[in-house]
Amino acid sequence: MKQLKKIPHRTCVGCLEKKPKKYLIRIIRTPDNKIELDETGKKSGRGAYICYNIECFKKAISGKKLFKALEIEISPDVLNQLAEKLELEKNKNNDN
């Protein structure tokens, strides 16, 4: 009998829905306290997952869920950069 491969699931910090990991994007706090999008899902650092949806990103920020998950306060400039990158990743993901 063929064994089915397990699909890892993660919870979006915005909408709190569990989804397969490949349908979410990871935001990380690197060891030197920089905030980045992790397109590969393998970078070192504390991470939080968000849907490819700007509304989930806004919910995660307004409820301070993203700050709690990453255990750091994030400046508005960095949040704007993340929102722009999230939109680019969403568009790139939809093209495939």
N, C-alpha and C positions, 0 to 999 in steps of 0.2 A: 504494500500500500504506500502511496506517495504521501509524504508529510507536508502539510500546508505550512508555509512560512508565516510567522507572526508579523503583523504590521504594528509598529510602535505608534501609540496614540499619545498626544499631549493636549493640555488644556490651554485655551486662549485666555489670556488675562483680561481681555476686554469683555467678551460675551460669555465667558466661562463654559464654553462648549468643548467637549472632547472631540478631537478630529485626528485623522492620520497625520503623522508628523510632516509628511511631504506637502500638506495643504496649509502649513503654517510657516511663518518666518520667525527666526530667532533673533532677539535683540540681546546683546551681551554687555556686561561690564567687564572690561579686560582687567588683568591683574594690576595695571597701572591706572585704574579708575577712569578709563575712556569708555564712552558708550558708542557701540557700533552695531550695524546690521550684520548678521552672520549668514551669508548666503549658503555656505557649505554645511552649516549645522555642526561643525566640528572644531571651531575655534575654542581656545582655552578661555575660561571665564564664567562668571555667573550669568545664567541666561533666563529669559522669559520668552514665551511664544505668543504670537499674535496672528490672527487671520490676515489674509491679504485684503483687508477692508479698512478704509480710513475711519469708518464709524467705530470699529472695535478699538482702534488706536486712540480715538478721542475718549471713549469710555474708560480705557485703561489709564489715561492721563487724568481725566476729571475725577475719577474715583481713587486716584493715587495708588492704584493697584500696581502699575508699572514701577513706581518708586519703591514700593514695599518689596516687590519681587526681586528687584536688582539691589535693594538695600543701599540706595544712594539718591540724593536730590539731583535732578537733571535740569540744566539751564534751558530757558525758552529757545535760545539759538540752536542748541543741540536737538531739541524736540522738533523744531521746524525742519532741520536737516533730515531727521529721521522720517518725518512725514513725506518729504520730497522723495527720499530714497524708496520709501514704501510704495509710493505711487509708481515710481519707475519699475520696481520689482513686480508690482501687480501687473503692469502693462506687459512686461517681458514674459511673465508667467502665462498671461492670457494669449500671447502670440503663439506659444508652443502647443 
